[in-house]
């Protein structure tokens, strides 16, 4: 019997150029949780030194646990400290918007 509560996490990326700036959009799907966050972290962390803008599109992320949120915070902080790129969260579901608000991370992700 399949565990329907554990929807697999996956993502795809696409790079474009907007106003002479490289923009890489990473579209995430599924559950960003303890078992899946490392894959996203490793992929995005390798993009940061390349510069430009990284957009994490969370339209299809239906659940995020504390490690998933911590992964996003760590990536944002890495992007800020390395200074090579801007990391943005886009298309947050109402549930994830509320999680960001409840954890007082709205300001961090809006910078």
C-alpha positions in Angstrom: 0.0 0.0 0.0 1.5 3.4 -1.0 1.9 6.1 1.5 -0.1 9.0 0.0 1.0 11.4 2.8 4.6 11.2 1.5 4.4 13.0 -1.9 7.8 12.9 -3.6 9.7 16.2 -3.8 11.3 17.3 -7.0 12.3 20.4 -8.8 13.4 21.7 -12.2 15.3 24.8 -13.1 15.4 27.3 -15.9 17.8 30.1 -16.6 16.9 33.3 -18.5 18.3 36.8 -18.8 16.2 39.8 -17.6 17.6 43.3 -17.9 21.2 41.9 -18.4 20.9 39.8 -15.2 20.9 36.0 -15.1 17.7 34.7 -13.5 17.5 31.1 -12.5 14.0 29.9 -11.5 13.8 26.7 -9.5 10.3 25.3 -9.5 9.7 23.1 -6.5 7.0 20.4 -6.2 5.8 18.2 -3.4 6.8 18.3 0.3 9.9 20.2 1.4 10.7 18.2 4.5 13.6 16.6 6.5 14.0 13.8 3.9 14.0 16.1 0.8 15.5 19.5 1.8 19.1 18.4 1.4 18.6 17.9 -2.4 17.3 21.4 -2.9 20.0 22.9 -0.6 22.8 21.2 -2.5 21.5 22.3 -5.9 20.8 25.9 -5.0 24.0 26.4 -2.9 26.0 25.6 -6.1 24.1 28.3 -8.0 24.9 31.1 -5.5 28.5 31.7 -6.6 27.3 32.1 -10.2 25.6 35.3 -9.3 22.4 36.9 -10.7 18.9 36.2 -9.2 17.7 32.8 -7.9 13.9 32.5 -7.7 12.5 29.6 -5.7 9.0 29.1 -7.0 7.0 27.4 -4.3 3.7 27.3 -6.1 3.5 23.5 -5.9 5.0 22.9 -2.5 2.1 21.6 -0.5 3.9 21.1 2.8 7.0 22.4 4.5 8.4 21.3 7.9 10.9 23.1 10.1 13.9 21.7 8.3 12.5 22.8 4.9 12.0 26.3 6.3 15.5 26.2 7.8 16.9 25.2 4.4 15.4 28.2 2.8 16.7 30.5 5.6 20.2 29.0 5.2 20.2 29.5 1.4 19.0 33.1 1.8 21.7 33.9 4.4 24.3 32.3 2.2 23.2 34.4 -0.8 23.4 37.6 1.4 26.8 36.8 2.9 28.4 35.8 -0.3 27.0 38.8 -2.1 27.0 37.2 -5.5 23.2 36.9 -6.0 19.7 37.7 -4.8 17.6 34.8 -3.6 13.8 35.3 -3.8 10.9 33.2 -2.8 8.0 33.5 -5.2 4.4 32.1 -5.4 4.1 31.0 -1.8 1.0 29.2 -0.9 -1.2 30.8 1.8 -0.1 28.0 4.2 3.6 28.7 3.6 3.1 32.5 3.7 1.5 32.0 7.1 4.5 29.8 8.3 6.9 32.6 7.2 4.9 35.2 9.0 4.5 33.1 12.2 8.2 32.6 12.4 8.9 36.3 11.9 10.9 35.6 8.7 8.9 37.9 6.4 11.5 40.7 6.6 14.4 38.4 5.8 12.7 37.0 2.7 11.6 40.4 1.5 15.2 41.8 1.4 
